[in-house]
Amino acid sequence: MSSRLVRVPAPVVPGISDSVLDLQSNLLYVSGVYVPDPEDMERSMRLTFGALEEALHRGGTTFSSLVRVNVFIKHLDEEKLQTYRRVRDAVIDTKNLPASTVVGVHSLYNNAVLEIDAIATVEPQAASILAAKHRQV
């Protein structure tokens, strides 16, 4: 196991890392987050951004440090895209948007309607604290 990688365990889904921090680059790679609520797309999107915020926090960073997001939306159409943008713009600084990709998909894990994975920077001090907390021997 590389000592430059710190794996933060997933709190809900077993068998994956919630995120992985590369101590050399101070980049946090967040696994796809989702909240299944197929009945209300906008609510599902708000809750998914909340889950992303929690994952970023567990990794020692925030929305303001996002450098890239990949968004997967089930049965993407113009209405869902506009809803996504409206929800995103309410939580992420629109003057400093991360690089992003939005992909329409046929299905997602656990009947989710939206899944987001992300890459964010982590300040060196926060990275050191996270490494000490999750150091794997």
N, CA, C and O atoms as a GROMACS GRO file, in nm:
protein
  548
    1MET      N    1   0.084  -0.118   0.000
    1MET     CA    2   0.000   0.000   0.000
    1MET      C    3   0.088   0.124   0.000
    1MET      O    4   0.184   0.133   0.076
    2SER      N    5   0.055   0.218  -0.085
    2SER     CA    6   0.134   0.339  -0.094
    2SER      C    7   0.110   0.428   0.027
    2SER      O    8  -0.005   0.452   0.065
    3SER      N    9   0.218   0.478   0.088
    3SER     CA   10   0.204   0.565   0.203
    3SER      C   11   0.164   0.707   0.162
    3SER      O   12   0.135   0.790   0.248
    4ARG      N   13   0.162   0.734   0.034
    4ARG     CA   14   0.121   0.868  -0.009
    4ARG      C   15  -0.030   0.877  -0.030
    4ARG      O   16  -0.081   0.986  -0.056
    5LEU      N   17  -0.101   0.764  -0.021
    5LEU     CA   18  -0.246   0.764  -0.038
    5LEU      C   19  -0.314   0.740   0.095
    5LEU      O   20  -0.278   0.648   0.169
    6VAL      N   21  -0.413   0.821   0.125
    6VAL     CA   22  -0.492   0.807   0.247
    6VAL      C   23  -0.635   0.777   0.204
    6VAL      O   24  -0.697   0.854   0.132
    7ARG      N   25  -0.685   0.664   0.251
    7ARG     CA   26  -0.820   0.622   0.213
    7ARG      C   27  -0.917   0.650   0.327
    7ARG      O   28  -0.896   0.605   0.440
    8VAL      N   29  -1.022   0.723   0.296
    8VAL     CA   30  -1.126   0.754   0.395
    8VAL      C   31  -1.238   0.653   0.372
    8VAL      O   32  -1.296   0.649   0.263
    9PRO      N   33  -1.270   0.570   0.473
    9PRO     CA   34  -1.372   0.467   0.454
    9PRO      C   35  -1.510   0.526   0.422
    9PRO      O   36  -1.543   0.636   0.467
   10ALA      N   37  -1.587   0.453   0.345
   10ALA     CA   38  -1.723   0.495   0.312
   10ALA      C   39  -1.816   0.469   0.429
   10ALA      O   40  -1.815   0.359   0.484
   11PRO      N   41  -1.895   0.568   0.470
   11PRO     CA   42  -1.982   0.549   0.584
   11PRO      C   43  -2.107   0.467   0.554
   11PRO      O   44  -2.170   0.414   0.646
   12VAL      N   45  -2.145   0.455   0.426
   12VAL     CA   46  -2.270   0.388   0.393
   12VAL      C   47  -2.249   0.264   0.307
   12VAL      O   48  -2.299   0.157   0.340
   13VAL      N   49  -2.177   0.279   0.197
   13VAL     CA   50  -2.161   0.169   0.102
   13VAL      C   51  -2.035   0.090   0.136
   13VAL      O   52  -1.925   0.145   0.129
   14PRO      N   53  -2.049  -0.036   0.174
   14PRO     CA   54  -1.930  -0.115   0.208
   14PRO      C   55  -1.847  -0.149   0.084
   14PRO      O   56  -1.900  -0.156  -0.027
   15GLY      N   57  -1.718  -0.169   0.105
   15GLY     CA   58  -1.632  -0.216  -0.002
   15GLY      C   59  -1.571  -0.109  -0.090
   15GLY      O   60  -1.504  -0.141  -0.188
   16ILE      N   61  -1.592   0.019  -0.057
   16ILE     CA   62  -1.529   0.126  -0.133
   16ILE      C   63  -1.470   0.228  -0.036
   16ILE      O   64  -1.503   0.229   0.082
   17SER      N   65  -1.385   0.312  -0.088
   17SER     CA   66  -1.338   0.428  -0.011
   17SER      C   67  -1.432   0.544  -0.040
   17SER      O   68  -1.471   0.566  -0.155
   18ASP      N   69  -1.468   0.618   0.064
   18ASP     CA   70  -1.548   0.738   0.047
   18ASP      C   71  -1.470   0.836  -0.040
   18ASP      O   72  -1.524   0.902  -0.128
   19SER      N   73  -1.339   0.844  -0.010
   19SER     CA   74  -1.250   0.928  -0.088
   19SER      C   75  -1.107   0.878  -0.067
   19SER      O   76  -1.078   0.803   0.026
   20VAL      N   77  -1.020   0.923  -0.155
   20VAL     CA   78  -0.878   0.892  -0.144
   20VAL      C   79  -0.802   1.023  -0.160
   20VAL      O   80  -0.821   1.097  -0.257
   21LEU      N   81  -0.715   1.051  -0.063
   21LEU     CA   82  -0.632   1.171  -0.066
   21LEU      C   83  -0.492   1.134  -0.110
   21LEU      O   84  -0.428   1.046  -0.052
   22ASP      N   85  -0.443   1.202  -0.214
   22ASP     CA   86  -0.305   1.186  -0.260
   22ASP      C   87  -0.222   1.292  -0.189
   22ASP      O   88  -0.234   1.412  -0.218
   23LEU      N   89  -0.137   1.249  -0.096
   23LEU     CA   90  -0.059   1.343  -0.016
   23LEU      C   91   0.047   1.417  -0.097
   23LEU      O   92   0.091   1.524  -0.056
   24GLN      N   93   0.088   1.361  -0.210
   24GLN     CA   94   0.188   1.430  -0.293
   24GLN      C   95   0.126   1.551  -0.363
   24GLN      O   96   0.189   1.656  -0.372
   25SER      N   97   0.005   1.536  -0.412
   25SER     CA   98  -0.059   1.645  -0.486
   25SER      C   99  -0.160   1.723  -0.402
   25SER      O  100  -0.206   1.830  -0.442
   26ASN      N  101  -0.195   1.669  -0.284
   26ASN     CA  102  -0.301   1.726  -0.199
   26ASN      C  103  -0.434   1.735  -0.274
   26ASN      O  104  -0.509   1.831  -0.261
   27LEU      N  105  -0.460   1.632  -0.354
   27LEU     CA  106  -0.587   1.621  -0.424
   27LEU      C  107  -0.670   1.511  -0.358
   27LEU      O  108  -0.620   1.403  -0.328
   28LEU      N  109  -0.798   1.541  -0.337
   28LEU     CA  110  -0.892   1.446  -0.279
   28LEU      C  111  -0.983   1.398  -0.391
   28LEU      O  112  -1.046   1.478  -0.460
   29TYR      N  113  -0.989   1.267  -0.409
   29TYR     CA  114  -1.074   1.204  -0.509
   29TYR      C  115  -1.195   1.146  -0.437
   29TYR      O  116  -1.182   1.049  -0.362
   30VAL      N  117  -1.312   1.203  -0.460
   30VAL     CA  118  -1.434   1.161  -0.391
   30VAL      C  119  -1.511   1.063  -0.478
   30VAL      O  120  -1.541   1.091  -0.594
   31SER      N  121  -1.543   0.947  -0.420
   31SER     CA  122  -1.626   0.848  -0.490
   31SER      C  123  -1.763   0.906  -0.519
   31SER      O  124  -1.805   1.003  -0.456
   32GLY      N  125  -1.832   0.847  -0.614
   32GLY     CA  126  -1.965   0.894  -0.650
   32GLY      C  127  -2.059   0.895  -0.530
   32GLY      O  128  -2.069   0.796  -0.457
   33VAL      N  129  -2.127   1.006  -0.511
   33VAL     CA  130  -2.226   1.017  -0.404
   33VAL      C  131  -2.364   1.028  -0.467
   33VAL      O  132  -2.379   1.082  -0.577
   34TYR      N  133  -2.462   0.977  -0.397
   34TYR     CA  134  -2.599   0.979  -0.446
   34TYR      C  135  -2.693   0.969  -0.326
   34TYR      O  136  -2.654   0.925  -0.218
   35VAL      N  137  -2.816   1.009  -0.347
   35VAL     CA  138  -2.923   0.989  -0.250
   35VAL      C  139  -3.044   0.942  -0.331
   35VAL      O  140  -3.099   1.020  -0.409
   36PRO      N  141  -3.084   0.817  -0.313
   36PRO     CA  142  -3.195   0.768  -0.395
   36PRO      C  143  -3.329   0.831  -0.355
   36PRO      O  144  -3.373   0.816  -0.241
   37ASP      N  145  -3.391   0.900  -0.448
   37ASP     CA  146  -3.524   0.956  -0.431
   37ASP      C  147  -3.582   0.975  -0.571
   37ASP      O  148  -3.588   1.087  -0.621
   38PRO      N  149  -3.626   0.865  -0.633
   38PRO     CA  150  -3.671   0.875  -0.772
   38PRO      C  151  -3.800   0.953  -0.790
   38PRO      O  152  -3.838   0.984  -0.903
   39GLU      N  153  -3.867   0.986  -0.681
   39GLU     CA  154  -3.995   1.058  -0.691
   39GLU      C  155  -3.978   1.209  -0.707
   39GLU      O  156  -4.065   1.274  -0.764
   40ASP      N  157  -3.868   1.266  -0.657
   40ASP     CA  158  -3.852   1.411  -0.658
   40ASP      C  159  -3.709   1.445  -0.700
   40ASP      O  160  -3.617   1.444  -0.619
   41MET      N  161  -3.692   1.476  -0.827
   41MET     CA  162  -3.559   1.501  -0.885
   41MET      C  163  -3.487   1.615  -0.813
   41MET      O  164  -3.370   1.600  -0.777
   42GLU      N  165  -3.554   1.727  -0.792
   42GLU     CA  166  -3.487   1.842  -0.730
   42GLU      C  167  -3.444   1.810  -0.587
   42GLU      O  168  -3.333   1.845  -0.547
   43ARG      N  169  -3.528   1.744  -0.511
   43ARG     CA  170  -3.493   1.705  -0.374
   43ARG      C  171  -3.375   1.610  -0.375
   43ARG      O  172  -3.283   1.624  -0.295
   44SER      N  173  -3.376   1.513  -0.466
   44SER     CA  174  -3.266   1.419  -0.478
   44SER      C  175  -3.136   1.492  -0.509
   44SER      O  176  -3.031   1.457  -0.455
   45MET      N  177  -3.142   1.592  -0.595
   45MET     CA  178  -3.022   1.669  -0.630
   45MET      C  179  -2.971   1.748  -0.511
   45MET      O  180  -2.851   1.750  -0.484
   46ARG      N  181  -3.062   1.814  -0.437
   46ARG     CA  182  -3.020   1.890  -0.318
   46ARG      C  183  -2.955   1.797  -0.216
   46ARG      O  184  -2.851   1.829  -0.159
   47LEU      N  185  -3.017   1.682  -0.192
   47LEU     CA  186  -2.962   1.586  -0.095
   47LEU      C  187  -2.828   1.529  -0.142
   47LEU      O  188  -2.739   1.504  -0.060
   48THR      N  189  -2.814   1.509  -0.272
   48THR     CA  190  -2.688   1.457  -0.325
   48THR      C  191  -2.577   1.561  -0.309
   48THR      O  192  -2.464   1.525  -0.273
   49PHE      N  193  -2.606   1.686  -0.334
   49PHE     CA  194  -2.505   1.790  -0.308
   49PHE      C  195  -2.472   1.797  -0.159
   49PHE      O  196  -2.357   1.823  -0.123
   50GLY      N  197  -2.570   1.774  -0.074
   50GLY     CA  198  -2.544   1.767   0.070
   50GLY      C  199  -2.452   1.651   0.104
   50GLY      O  200  -2.363   1.664   0.188
   51ALA      N  201  -2.474   1.537   0.040
   51ALA     CA  202  -2.387   1.420   0.063
   51ALA      C  203  -2.246   1.447   0.012
   51ALA      O  204  -2.148   1.404   0.073
   52LEU      N  205  -2.234   1.518  -0.101
   52LEU     CA  206  -2.102   1.556  -0.153
   52LEU      C  207  -2.033   1.650  -0.055
   52LEU      O  208  -1.914   1.634  -0.028
   53GLU      N  209  -2.106   1.745  -0.002
   53GLU     CA  210  -2.047   1.838   0.095
   53GLU      C  211  -1.995   1.763   0.218
   53GLU      O  212  -1.888   1.795   0.269
   54GLU      N  213  -2.070   1.664   0.264
   54GLU     CA  214  -2.027   1.582   0.380
   54GLU      C  215  -1.901   1.504   0.346
   54GLU      O  216  -1.809   1.497   0.427
   55ALA      N  217  -1.895   1.446   0.226
   55ALA     CA  218  -1.777   1.370   0.185
   55ALA      C  219  -1.655   1.462   0.175
   55ALA      O  220  -1.545   1.425   0.216
   56LEU      N  221  -1.675   1.582   0.121
   56LEU     CA  222  -1.565   1.678   0.114
   56LEU      C  223  -1.518   1.715   0.254
   56LEU      O  224  -1.398   1.724   0.280
   57HIS      N  225  -1.612   1.736   0.345
   57HIS     CA  226  -1.577   1.771   0.483
   57HIS      C  227  -1.498   1.658   0.549
   57HIS      O  228  -1.397   1.682   0.616
   58ARG      N  229  -1.544   1.534   0.529
   58ARG     CA  230  -1.469   1.419   0.585
   58ARG      C  231  -1.328   1.414   0.528
   58ARG      O  232  -1.236   1.365   0.594
   59GLY      N  233  -1.310   1.464   0.405
   59GLY     CA  234  -1.180   1.466   0.341
   59GLY      C  235  -1.100   1.592   0.369
   59GLY      O  236  -0.991   1.610   0.314
   60GLY      N  237  -1.152   1.680   0.454
   60GLY     CA  238  -1.077   1.799   0.494
   60GLY      C  239  -1.086   1.917   0.400
   60GLY      O  240  -0.997   2.002   0.398
   61THR      N  241  -1.195   1.925   0.322
   61THR     CA  242  -1.207   2.035   0.227
   61THR      C  243  -1.352   2.077   0.209
   61THR      O  244  -1.440   2.026   0.279
   62THR      N  245  -1.378   2.169   0.116
   62THR     CA  246  -1.512   2.224   0.096
   62THR      C  247  -1.542   2.241  -0.053
   62THR      O  248  -1.457   2.217  -0.138
   63PHE      N  249  -1.666   2.284  -0.081
   63PHE     CA  250  -1.706   2.311  -0.220
   63PHE      C  251  -1.612   2.411  -0.287
   63PHE      O  252  -1.585   2.399  -0.406
   64SER      N  253  -1.561   2.507  -0.212
   64SER     CA  254  -1.478   2.612  -0.273
   64SER      C  255  -1.346   2.557  -0.328
   64SER      O  256  -1.279   2.624  -0.405
   65SER      N  257  -1.310   2.435  -0.289
   65SER     CA  258  -1.185   2.374  -0.336
   65SER      C  259  -1.206   2.273  -0.447
   65SER      O  260  -1.112   2.206  -0.488
   66LEU      N  261  -1.328   2.260  -0.496
   66LEU     CA  262  -1.354   2.167  -0.607
   66LEU      C  263  -1.279   2.210  -0.732
   66LEU      O  264  -1.280   2.328  -0.768
   67VAL      N  265  -1.213   2.114  -0.797
   67VAL     CA  266  -1.148   2.144  -0.924
   67VAL      C  267  -1.217   2.071  -1.039
   67VAL      O  268  -1.205   2.112  -1.154
   68ARG      N  269  -1.290   1.963  -1.008
   68ARG     CA  270  -1.359   1.887  -1.112
   68ARG      C  271  -1.475   1.810  -1.052
   68ARG      O  272  -1.464   1.755  -0.943
   69VAL      N  273  -1.587   1.807  -1.125
   69VAL     CA  274  -1.699   1.721  -1.089
   69VAL      C  275  -1.746   1.647  -1.214
   69VAL      O  276  -1.746   1.701  -1.325
   70ASN      N  277  -1.785   1.523  -1.193
   70ASN     CA  278  -1.848   1.443  -1.297
   70ASN      C  279  -1.989   1.412  -1.247
   70ASN      O  280  -2.006   1.359  -1.137
   71VAL      N  281  -2.087   1.445  -1.328
   71VAL     CA  282  -2.227   1.432  -1.288
   71VAL      C  283  -2.295   1.334  -1.383
   71VAL      O  284  -2.286   1.346  -1.505
   72PHE      N  285  -2.363   1.237  -1.324
   72PHE     CA  286  -2.436   1.137  -1.401
   72PHE      C  287  -2.584   1.151  -1.365
   72PHE      O  288  -2.621   1.138  -1.249
   73ILE      N  289  -2.668   1.177  -1.466
   73ILE     CA  290  -2.810   1.199  -1.443
   73ILE      C  291  -2.889   1.095  -1.523
   73ILE      O  292  -2.872   1.080  -1.645
   74LYS      N  293  -2.974   1.026  -1.451
   74LYS     CA  294  -3.056   0.922  -1.513
   74LYS      C  295  -3.159   0.986  -1.606
   74LYS      O  296  -3.230   1.078  -1.568
   75HIS      N  297  -3.165   0.934  -1.730
   75HIS     CA  298  -3.259   0.982  -1.832
   75HIS      C  299  -3.252   1.135  -1.848
   75HIS      O  300  -3.354   1.204  -1.839
   76LEU      N  301  -3.132   1.184  -1.870
   76LEU     CA  302  -3.108   1.328  -1.882
   76LEU      C  303  -3.190   1.388  -1.997
   76LEU      O  304  -3.195   1.335  -2.108
   77ASP      N  305  -3.255   1.500  -1.966
   77ASP     CA  306  -3.321   1.581  -2.067
   77ASP      C  307  -3.299   1.728  -2.029
   77ASP      O  308  -3.237   1.757  -1.927
   78GLU      N  309  -3.350   1.819  -2.109
   78GLU     CA  310  -3.326   1.962  -2.085
   78GLU      C  311  -3.382   2.007  -1.950
   78GLU      O  312  -3.319   2.087  -1.880
   79GLU      N  313  -3.499   1.958  -1.912
   79GLU     CA  314  -3.559   1.996  -1.783
   79GLU      C  315  -3.471   1.951  -1.666
   79GLU      O  316  -3.450   2.027  -1.572
   80LYS      N  317  -3.422   1.829  -1.671
   80LYS     CA  318  -3.335   1.779  -1.564
   80LYS      C  319  -3.203   1.855  -1.560
   80LYS      O  320  -3.150   1.883  -1.453
   81LEU      N  321  -3.150   1.888  -1.678
   81LEU     CA  322  -3.026   1.966  -1.683
   81LEU      C  323  -3.046   2.103  -1.619
   81LEU      O  324  -2.961   2.147  -1.541
   82GLN      N  325  -3.155   2.170  -1.650
   82GLN     CA  326  -3.182   2.301  -1.591
   82GLN      C  327  -3.204   2.291  -1.440
   82GLN      O  328  -3.161   2.379  -1.365
   83THR      N  329  -3.270   2.186  -1.395
   83THR     CA  330  -3.289   2.165  -1.251
   83THR      C  331  -3.154   2.144  -1.184
   83THR      O  332  -3.126   2.202  -1.079
   84TYR      N  333  -3.069   2.061  -1.246
   84TYR     CA  334  -2.934   2.038  -1.192
   84TYR      C  335  -2.859   2.170  -1.179
   84TYR      O  336  -2.800   2.198  -1.075
   85ARG      N  337  -2.859   2.250  -1.284
   85ARG     CA  338  -2.785   2.377  -1.282
   85ARG      C  339  -2.837   2.472  -1.174
   85ARG      O  340  -2.759   2.540  -1.108
   86ARG      N  341  -2.969   2.476  -1.157
   86ARG     CA  342  -3.029   2.562  -1.055
   86ARG      C  343  -2.986   2.518  -0.915
   86ARG      O  344  -2.950   2.601  -0.831
   87VAL      N  345  -2.990   2.388  -0.889
   87VAL     CA  346  -2.949   2.335  -0.758
   87VAL      C  347  -2.800   2.356  -0.738
   87VAL      O  348  -2.757   2.399  -0.630
   88ARG      N  349  -2.719   2.325  -0.840
   88ARG     CA  350  -2.574   2.344  -0.831
   88ARG      C  351  -2.539   2.489  -0.800
   88ARG      O  352  -2.456   2.517  -0.714
   89ASP      N  353  -2.604   2.580  -0.871
   89ASP     CA  354  -2.573   2.722  -0.854
   89ASP      C  355  -2.610   2.774  -0.716
   89ASP      O  356  -2.558   2.877  -0.672
   90ALA      N  357  -2.698   2.705  -0.647
   90ALA     CA  358  -2.737   2.746  -0.512
   90ALA      C  359  -2.632   2.704  -0.408
   90ALA      O  360  -2.630   2.759  -0.297
   91VAL      N  361  -2.546   2.607  -0.441
   91VAL     CA  362  -2.449   2.557  -0.342
   91VAL      C  363  -2.303   2.581  -0.379
   91VAL      O  364  -2.216   2.580  -0.292
   92ILE      N  365  -2.276   2.601  -0.506
   92ILE     CA  366  -2.138   2.620  -0.551
   92ILE      C  367  -2.123   2.763  -0.603
   92ILE      O  368  -2.211   2.814  -0.673
   93ASP      N  369  -2.013   2.827  -0.570
   93ASP     CA  370  -1.985   2.963  -0.614
   93ASP      C  371  -1.980   2.968  -0.766
   93ASP      O  372  -1.888   2.912  -0.828
   94THR      N  373  -2.078   3.033  -0.827
   94THR     CA  374  -2.086   3.034  -0.974
   94THR      C  375  -1.977   3.118  -1.040
   94THR      O  376  -1.960   3.111  -1.162
   95LYS      N  377  -1.905   3.197  -0.962
   95LYS     CA  378  -1.792   3.273  -1.018
   95LYS      C  379  -1.665   3.188  -1.023
   95LYS      O  380  -1.567   3.225  -1.088
   96ASN      N  381  -1.667   3.073  -0.954
   96ASN     CA  382  -1.550   2.985  -0.949
   96ASN      C  383  -1.593   2.840  -0.968
   96ASN      O  384  -1.564   2.754  -0.885
   97LEU      N  385  -1.662   2.814  -1.077
   97LEU     CA  386  -1.711   2.678  -1.102
   97LEU      C  387  -1.595   2.584  -1.133
   97LEU      O  388  -1.499   2.622  -1.200
   98PRO      N  389  -1.605   2.460  -1.085
   98PRO     CA  390  -1.503   2.361  -1.120
   98PRO      C  391  -1.522   2.314  -1.265
   98PRO      O  392  -1.630   2.333  -1.323
   99ALA      N  393  -1.420   2.255  -1.321
   99ALA     CA  394  -1.437   2.187  -1.449
   99ALA      C  395  -1.540   2.077  -1.426
   99ALA      O  396  -1.546   2.017  -1.318
  100SER      N  397  -1.622   2.049  -1.528
  100SER     CA  398  -1.726   1.950  -1.505
  100SER      C  399  -1.769   1.881  -1.633
  100SER      O  400  -1.748   1.930  -1.744
  101THR      N  401  -1.829   1.766  -1.612
  101THR     CA  402  -1.890   1.690  -1.719
  101THR      C  403  -2.026   1.643  -1.669
  101THR      O  404  -2.038   1.596  -1.556
  102VAL      N  405  -2.128   1.655  -1.753
  102VAL     CA  406  -2.260   1.602  -1.722
  102VAL      C  407  -2.290   1.494  -1.825
  102VAL      O  408  -2.282   1.517  -1.945
  103VAL      N  409  -2.325   1.376  -1.775
  103VAL     CA  410  -2.349   1.261  -1.862
  103VAL      C  411  -2.488   1.205  -1.834
  103VAL      O  412  -2.525   1.182  -1.718
  104GLY      N  413  -2.565   1.183  -1.939
  104GLY     CA  414  -2.693   1.116  -1.925
  104GLY      C  415  -2.671   0.965  -1.928
  104GLY      O  416  -2.597   0.915  -2.012
  105VAL      N  417  -2.736   0.894  -1.836
  105VAL     CA  418  -2.719   0.749  -1.827
  105VAL      C  419  -2.855   0.680  -1.819
  105VAL      O  420  -2.956   0.743  -1.787
  106HIS      N  421  -2.856   0.552  -1.848
  106HIS     CA  422  -2.979   0.475  -1.842
  106HIS      C  423  -3.019   0.440  -1.699
  106HIS      O  424  -3.137   0.445  -1.663
  107SER      N  425  -2.920   0.404  -1.617
  107SER     CA  426  -2.950   0.367  -1.479
  107SER      C  427  -2.830   0.396  -1.390
  107SER      O  428  -2.718   0.411  -1.437
  108LEU      N  429  -2.858   0.406  -1.258
  108LEU     CA  430  -2.754   0.429  -1.159
  108LEU      C  431  -2.775   0.334  -1.042
  108LEU      O  432  -2.882   0.277  -1.024
  109TYR      N  433  -2.671   0.318  -0.962
  109TYR     CA  434  -2.673   0.231  -0.846
  109TYR      C  435  -2.788   0.267  -0.753
  109TYR      O  436  -2.816   0.384  -0.728
  110ASN      N  437  -2.855   0.165  -0.702
  110ASN     CA  438  -2.958   0.180  -0.599
  110ASN      C  439  -3.073   0.272  -0.642
  110ASN      O  440  -3.133   0.340  -0.560
  111ASN      N  441  -3.102   0.271  -0.772
  111ASN     CA  442  -3.212   0.349  -0.829
  111ASN      C  443  -3.197   0.500  -0.810
  111ASN      O  444  -3.297   0.573  -0.809
  112ALA      N  445  -3.073   0.547  -0.794
  112ALA     CA  446  -3.050   0.691  -0.783
  112ALA      C  447  -3.083   0.760  -0.915
  112ALA      O  448  -3.079   0.696  -1.020
  113VAL      N  449  -3.116   0.887  -0.909
  113VAL     CA  450  -3.143   0.965  -1.030
  113VAL      C  451  -3.024   1.055  -1.066
  113VAL      O  452  -3.018   1.111  -1.175
  114LEU      N  453  -2.930   1.067  -0.972
  114LEU     CA  454  -2.815   1.154  -0.990
  114LEU      C  455  -2.699   1.096  -0.909
  114LEU      O  456  -2.718   1.048  -0.797
  115GLU      N  457  -2.579   1.102  -0.965
  115GLU     CA  458  -2.458   1.065  -0.892
  115GLU      C  459  -2.349   1.164  -0.929
  115GLU      O  460  -2.335   1.201  -1.045
  116ILE      N  461  -2.271   1.206  -0.828
  116ILE     CA  462  -2.164   1.303  -0.851
  116ILE      C  463  -2.036   1.251  -0.790
  116ILE      O  464  -2.033   1.215  -0.673
  117ASP      N  465  -1.929   1.247  -0.870
  117ASP     CA  466  -1.796   1.225  -0.812
  117ASP      C  467  -1.715   1.352  -0.833
  117ASP      O  468  -1.749   1.435  -0.918
  118ALA      N  469  -1.609   1.367  -0.755
  118ALA     CA  470  -1.541   1.496  -0.757
  118ALA      C  471  -1.393   1.485  -0.724
  118ALA      O  472  -1.347   1.385  -0.668
  119ILE      N  473  -1.320   1.588  -0.761
  119ILE     CA  474  -1.180   1.606  -0.722
  119ILE      C  475  -1.169   1.745  -0.661
  119ILE      O  476  -1.220   1.842  -0.717
  120ALA      N  477  -1.103   1.753  -0.546
  120ALA     CA  478  -1.087   1.882  -0.478
  120ALA      C  479  -0.947   1.892  -0.422
  120ALA      O  480  -0.882   1.792  -0.393
  121THR      N  481  -0.902   2.014  -0.406
  121THR     CA  482  -0.774   2.036  -0.339
  121THR      C  483  -0.795   2.035  -0.188
  121THR      O  484  -0.903   2.068  -0.138
  122VAL      N  485  -0.689   1.998  -0.117
  122VAL     CA  486  -0.692   1.998   0.030
  122VAL      C  487  -0.569   2.076   0.076
  122VAL      O  488  -0.457   2.052   0.030
  123GLU      N  489  -0.591   2.169   0.168
  123GLU     CA  490  -0.479   2.246   0.223
  123GLU      C  491  -0.381   2.151   0.292
  123GLU      O  492  -0.424   2.053   0.353
  124PRO      N  493  -0.250   2.177   0.284
  124PRO     CA  494  -0.150   2.086   0.343
  124PRO      C  495  -0.175   2.052   0.490
  124PRO      O  496  -0.158   1.937   0.530
  125GLN      N  497  -0.213   2.150   0.571
  125GLN     CA  498  -0.237   2.122   0.713
  125GLN      C  499  -0.356   2.026   0.730
  125GLN      O  500  -0.348   1.934   0.811
  126ALA      N  501  -0.463   2.047   0.656
  126ALA     CA  502  -0.579   1.958   0.662
  126ALA      C  503  -0.542   1.819   0.612
  126ALA      O  504  -0.590   1.719   0.666
  127ALA      N  505  -0.458   1.812   0.510
  127ALA     CA  506  -0.414   1.683   0.458
  127ALA      C  507  -0.334   1.606   0.563
  127ALA      O  508  -0.350   1.485   0.576
  128SER      N  509  -0.249   1.676   0.637
  128SER     CA  510  -0.169   1.612   0.743
  128SER      C  511  -0.258   1.557   0.853
  128SER      O  512  -0.236   1.447   0.903
  129ILE      N  513  -0.359   1.634   0.890
  129ILE     CA  514  -0.453   1.589   0.994
  129ILE      C  515  -0.529   1.466   0.947
  129ILE      O  516  -0.544   1.370   1.022
  130LEU      N  517  -0.577   1.469   0.821
  130LEU     CA  518  -0.650   1.356   0.767
  130LEU      C  519  -0.560   1.232   0.759
  130LEU      O  520  -0.604   1.121   0.789
  131ALA      N  521  -0.436   1.252   0.717
  131ALA     CA  522  -0.342   1.140   0.709
  131ALA      C  523  -0.318   1.077   0.845
  131ALA      O  524  -0.315   0.955   0.857
  132ALA      N  525  -0.303   1.159   0.949
  132ALA     CA  526  -0.281   1.106   1.083
  132ALA      C  527  -0.405   1.031   1.133
  132ALA      O  528  -0.393   0.928   1.201
  133LYS      N  529  -0.521   1.080   1.099
  133LYS     CA  530  -0.646   1.017   1.144
  133LYS      C  531  -0.670   0.883   1.076
  133LYS      O  532  -0.718   0.789   1.139
  134HIS      N  533  -0.637   0.874   0.948
  134HIS     CA  534  -0.670   0.755   0.869
  134HIS      C  535  -0.547   0.675   0.827
  134HIS      O  536  -0.557   0.592   0.736
  135ARG      N  537  -0.434   0.698   0.890
  135ARG     CA  538  -0.312   0.628   0.852
  135ARG      C  539  -0.334   0.477   0.861
  135ARG      O  540  -0.376   0.425   0.964
  136GLN      N  541  -0.306   0.409   0.753
  136GLN     CA  542  -0.321   0.265   0.748
  136GLN      C  543  -0.185   0.201   0.754
  136GLN      O  544  -0.094   0.239   0.680
  137VAL      N  545  -0.171   0.104   0.842
  137VAL     CA  546  -0.041   0.039   0.861
  137VAL      C  547  -0.037  -0.092   0.784
  137VAL      O  548   0.064  -0.162   0.788
   0.00000   0.00000   0.00000
